[in-house]
Amino acid sequence: MEEIAVLIVIFGTFFGIVYLFFSTRNKERMALIEKGADASIFMKGQPKNAAPFWKVIILNLSLLLMGIGLGVFFALILDTYSGLDSDAVYPAMIFFMAGVGLFVGFNLTKKLDR
């Protein structure tokens, strides 16, 4: 029963934060429009030549998964041809190569925005 209460509190908190964010933003925008402000000020923070969000997500997710795959592959090679402990090699190589994949994805995303 406690698990259900915890889930209700977590989802309720998340819903409350999202609801307050969007309702407050909507009220602020409506107040500015009523005072005669130009609606183009709402798009100020978004560059016009920025890459679409889905391209960035797919690029980073694909590089992350390739990094995890390479990490498993390199860990298998290290485990086979060295005397290192396999319990330490596998997580270390997986996390290291996943980090390398995310770093490469970050740099490619910067280039994609140009």
Buried (B, 14 or more C-beta within 10 A) or exposed (E): EEEEEEEEEEEEEEEEEEEEEEEEEEEEBEEBEEEEEEEEEBEEEEEEEEBEEEEBEEBBEEBBEBBBBBBBEBBBEBBEEEEEEEEEBBEBBBEBBBEBBBEBBEEBBEEBEE
